[in-house]
Amino acid sequence: MPREVLTQEEIDLLLKALASGEVKPEDAIREKKVAEATPYDFRRPNKFSKEQLRTLYMIHDNFSRLASNFLSGYLRTSVQIKVVSVDQVTYEDFLISIPTPTLMTVFGLPPLKGTAVLETSPAFVFPIIDLLLGGSGYMPAKARELTDIEMGVLRRVNGRLLEQLRYAWGDLVSFEPQIESLETNPQFNQILSPNETVAVISFTSLIGETQGLLNLCLPFMTLEAVVGKLTARYWFAAQEAEDREAARRAVAKILEQVPLELAVLGGEARISLGEFLELRPGDVIPLDRALYEDMELLVGNKRYFCGQPGVAGKKLALLLTGWAREEEKGVE
């Protein structure tokens, strides 16, 4: 492959050849590099674009933070989970890369079709088991098979982890993770065709001083219904819409606490200024409303409701019977 930069000795030789006429100026112009062909395996096509893989990285970076916060509180110790990589491989390659023994949690994502896999290494599960059973997060020197009791404990923990996954995906699609089975041998977990393309999101974990690994396997056939939404633009737009809705709810909550002045209008009367000036305590002013007619409730000097006067305990009250005006009926 040609070098991008000539050495000083090569430059001197080239100038000397040009001066002597051995090399013509047009021959000295370096040819443009021809783009090399990129190998493509039609038996293992790439179904996720680079942008979609970047969006998966952002989604699961958020999931790693949610999972870290949940496990730190659940286990009462420091837990850190970080995304390492997002790749697309075949399901066969994914199974080959997994050590034995390990814990593979197969779960569905209804209403999405198909299943997905959460693989957690022994260095992740054994400290969790030890902490939940009263230990200090001990990791045995050699990984062993999990007992039925330990499988039951981990089924519950992984179920809670999948809840955090649901929250992380909430801006794009709503699903309810449901655990279908737990396996410790990857070769027994043939839930997909070996050549099926999957997205594998790899995480590192740090529980106390023990480092572990997690792998989330999402088949293309499961994400096919939402793969068009796996763009940064769509994801950020969904987040902005959620932020606007959250801001609207916050403003509405503040406005609900604003005090309002209510007044009940018993009736009206029209008198002259002279009659008003002659009024004395004990005088009676006839109103334009009969005893059985509804009074009107004013909210901020605007008529909204009608009602009948009464008593609630030792306080005067108004029983609302309807709207003061026909056009107010649509107001919530």
C-alpha positions in Angstrom: 0.0 0.0 0.0 1.6 3.4 -1.0 2.7 5.7 1.7 0.8 9.0 2.2 3.9 11.1 2.8 7.3 11.0 0.9 10.5 11.0 2.8 13.0 13.9 2.3 15.3 11.6 0.3 12.5 10.6 -2.0 11.6 14.3 -2.5 15.2 15.1 -3.4 15.4 12.3 -5.9 12.1 13.4 -7.5 13.3 17.0 -7.9 16.6 15.8 -9.4 14.8 13.6 -11.9 12.5 16.5 -12.9 15.5 18.8 -13.4 17.3 16.2 -15.6 14.2 15.4 -17.7 14.1 11.7 -16.7 10.6 12.2 -15.3 8.0 14.4 -16.9 5.9 16.7 -14.6 2.7 15.0 -15.5 4.2 11.6 -14.5 5.1 13.0 -11.1 1.5 13.7 -10.2 0.4 11.0 -7.9 -2.6 9.0 -9.1 -5.7 9.1 -7.0 -6.2 6.1 -4.8 -8.9 3.8 -6.0 -11.3 2.8 -3.3 -10.8 -0.8 -2.3 -13.7 -3.2 -2.3 -15.1 -4.1 1.0 -15.8 -7.8 1.5 -19.5 -8.6 2.0 -20.8 -12.0 3.2 -24.3 -12.5 1.7 -24.8 -15.4 4.1 -24.5 -13.0 7.0 -25.9 -9.7 5.9 -25.7 -6.5 8.0 -29.3 -5.6 8.8 -28.6 -2.8 11.3 -27.1 0.5 10.0 -24.4 2.3 11.8 -26.9 5.0 12.9 -29.2 2.4 14.3 -26.3 0.8 16.2 -25.4 4.2 17.6 -29.0 4.7 18.7 -29.0 1.3 20.4 -25.8 2.4 22.2 -27.5 5.6 23.5 -30.7 3.7 24.6 -28.7 1.1 26.6 -26.3 3.7 28.0 -29.4 5.0 29.7 -30.3 1.5 30.7 -26.9 1.0 32.3 -27.5 4.0 34.5 -31.0 2.9 35.5 -29.7 -0.6 36.2 -26.7 0.8 38.3 -29.0 2.9 40.4 -31.5 0.0 40.9 -28.9 -2.5 41.9 -27.1 -0.1 44.2 -30.2 0.4 46.2 -31.4 -3.2 46.0 -28.1 -4.7 47.1 -27.1 -1.8 49.4 -23.6 -1.6 47.9 -21.9 0.3 45.0 -22.7 -1.2 41.6 -21.5 0.3 38.3 -22.7 -0.9 34.9 -21.3 0.6 31.7 -21.9 -0.1 28.0 -18.7 -1.5 26.3 -19.9 -2.1 22.7 -22.8 -2.6 20.3 -22.3 -5.0 17.5 -24.3 -7.1 15.0 -23.4 -10.7 14.7 -25.1 -14.0 13.9 -26.8 -15.8 16.8 -24.4 -18.7 16.3 -21.4 -16.4 16.8 -23.1 -15.0 19.9 -23.5 -18.4 21.4 -19.9 -19.4 20.6 -18.5 -16.3 22.4 -20.3 -17.1 25.7 -18.4 -19.2 28.3 -19.9 -22.1 30.2 -21.4 -22.0 32.8 -23.3 -18.8 32.6 -26.9 -17.6 33.1 -29.0 -16.9 30.0 -32.4 -15.3 30.7 -34.7 -15.8 27.7 -37.6 -13.2 27.7 -40.3 -12.0 25.5 -41.1 -8.4 24.7 -44.9 -8.3 23.9 -46.3 -6.8 21.8 -43.0 -7.2 19.9 -42.6 -10.6 18.3 -40.0 -13.2 19.2 -37.7 -13.4 22.2 -34.4 -11.8 23.4 -31.6 -13.0 25.7 -29.9 -11.4 28.7 -26.6 -13.2 29.5 -25.0 -12.6 32.8 -21.5 -14.0 33.7 -20.7 -15.8 37.0 -18.7 -12.8 38.1 -21.9 -10.8 38.0 -24.4 -13.3 39.5 -22.4 -14.8 42.3 -21.7 -11.5 44.1 -25.4 -10.6 43.9 -26.4 -14.0 45.3 -23.9 -13.6 48.2 -25.1 -10.1 49.0 -28.8 -11.1 48.9 -28.1 -14.0 51.3 -26.3 -11.8 53.8 -22.7 -12.0 52.6 -20.3 -9.4 51.5 -20.3 -10.0 47.8 -18.0 -13.0 47.7 -17.0 -14.4 44.3 -15.9 -18.1 44.4 -12.5 -18.9 42.9 -14.1 -21.3 40.4 -17.5 -20.9 38.7 -19.9 -23.7 39.4 -23.4 -24.6 38.4 -26.2 -22.6 40.0 -28.6 -24.4 42.5 -32.4 -24.2 42.1 -32.7 -21.8 45.0 -30.1 -19.5 43.4 -31.9 -19.7 40.0 -35.1 -18.6 41.7 -33.3 -15.6 43.4 -31.7 -14.6 40.1 -35.0 -14.9 38.2 -36.4 -12.2 40.4 -33.4 -10.0 40.1 -33.3 -10.3 36.4 -37.0 -9.6 36.2 -36.4 -6.3 38.0 -33.4 -5.5 35.6 -35.7 -6.0 32.6 -38.1 -3.5 34.1 -35.3 -0.9 33.8 -34.9 -2.0 30.2 -38.6 -1.2 29.7 -38.0 2.3 31.1 -35.0 2.8 28.8 -37.0 1.9 25.7 -40.1 3.8 26.8 -39.4 6.8 24.5 -39.5 4.6 21.4 -41.8 1.6 22.1 -43.8 0.3 25.0 -43.4 -3.4 25.9 -43.7 -5.6 28.9 -40.7 -8.0 29.4 -41.7 -11.5 30.4 -39.1 -14.1 31.5 -39.7 -17.4 29.7 -36.8 -19.5 30.8 -33.3 -19.6 32.4 -30.5 -21.6 31.0 -26.9 -22.2 32.2 -25.6 -23.9 29.0 -25.5 -21.7 25.9 -25.7 -24.7 23.6 -29.1 -25.7 25.0 -30.5 -22.2 24.1 -31.4 -22.7 20.5 -34.2 -20.2 20.3 -33.2 -18.7 16.9 -31.7 -19.8 13.6 -27.9 -19.9 13.8 -27.7 -17.4 10.9 -30.2 -15.0 12.4 -28.7 -11.5 12.7 -28.8 -10.1 16.3 -27.6 -6.9 18.0 -25.4 -7.7 21.0 -25.0 -4.9 23.6 -22.1 -5.7 25.9 -21.8 -4.3 29.4 -19.2 -4.4 32.1 -20.2 -4.5 35.8 -18.4 -3.7 39.0 -19.9 -5.0 42.2 -17.7 -4.1 45.1 -14.3 -5.2 43.7 -15.6 -7.9 41.4 -15.8 -7.2 37.6 -18.3 -9.0 35.5 -19.9 -9.0 32.1 -23.4 -8.8 30.7 -24.6 -9.3 27.2 -28.0 -8.3 25.8 -29.0 -10.1 22.6 -31.7 -8.5 20.6 -32.7 -10.3 17.4 -33.4 -8.3 14.3 -36.7 -10.1 13.8 -37.8 -8.9 17.3 -36.8 -5.3 16.6 -38.0 -5.3 12.9 -41.3 -3.6 13.8 -39.4 -0.6 15.4 -36.1 -0.6 13.6 -37.3 2.4 11.6 -37.4 4.4 14.9 -33.8 3.6 15.8 -32.4 6.9 14.7 -31.0 9.6 17.0 -33.3 12.2 15.5 -36.4 10.1 16.3 -35.1 9.2 19.8 -34.3 12.9 20.7 -37.6 14.0 19.2 -39.4 11.5 21.4 -37.5 12.7 24.5 -38.3 16.4 23.6 -42.0 15.5 23.3 -41.9 13.8 26.7 -40.0 16.8 28.2 -42.7 19.1 26.9 -45.5 16.9 28.3 -43.6 16.8 31.7 -43.3 20.6 31.6 -47.0 21.0 30.8 -47.9 18.8 33.8 -45.6 20.7 36.1 -47.1 24.1 35.0 -50.6 22.6 35.4 -49.7 21.4 38.9 -48.5 24.8 39.9 -51.6 26.6 38.5 -53.8 24.2 40.4 -52.4 25.7 43.6 -53.2 29.3 42.7 -56.0 30.6 45.1 -59.3 31.7 43.5 -61.8 34.1 44.9 -65.4 32.7 44.8 -68.5 34.8 45.2 -72.2 33.9 45.1 -74.6 36.3 43.3 -78.0 36.2 45.1 -79.7 38.7 42.7 -79.5 42.1 41.3 -81.5 45.4 41.7 -81.4 48.8 40.0 -81.7 51.9 42.1 -80.9 55.6 41.6 -78.0 57.3 43.1 -80.3 59.3 45.4 -81.9 56.2 46.7 -78.5 54.7 47.3 -77.4 57.7 49.3 -80.5 57.5 51.5 -80.0 53.9 52.5 -79.9 53.2 56.2 -79.3 50.0 58.3 -82.6 47.9 58.2 -83.7 49.0 54.8 -84.7 46.3 52.4 -83.7 46.1 48.7 -85.9 43.9 46.5 -83.9 41.6 44.2 -84.8 40.4 40.7 -84.7 36.7 41.7 -87.3 34.5 43.3 -86.6 32.4 46.4 -86.6 29.1 44.5 -84.4 30.3 41.6 -80.7 29.3 41.4 -78.0 31.6 42.5 -74.9 32.1 40.4 -71.3 31.3 41.5 -68.7 33.8 40.3 -65.1 32.6 39.8 -62.8 35.6 39.5 -65.8 37.9 38.7 -66.9 35.6 35.9 -70.1 33.6 36.1 -69.5 29.8 35.9 -72.0 27.8 37.9 -75.6 27.9 39.2 -76.6 26.5 42.6 -79.0 26.4 45.5 -78.0 27.9 48.9 -77.7 25.7 51.9 -75.6 24.8 55.0 -72.7 22.4 55.3 -72.1 21.8 59.0 -71.9 25.3 60.6 -71.0 27.0 57.3 -73.0 28.5 54.5 -72.7 26.5 51.3 -73.9 26.4 47.7 -75.0 23.1 46.0 -74.0 23.3 42.3 -76.8 22.4 39.9 -75.4 23.3 36.5 -73.5 25.8 34.4 -74.3 29.5 34.5 -74.1 29.9 30.8 -74.7 27.4 27.9 -71.3 27.9 26.4 -69.5 26.9 29.6 -70.7 23.3 29.4 -67.6 22.3 27.4 -65.2 23.6 30.1 -63.6 20.8 32.2 
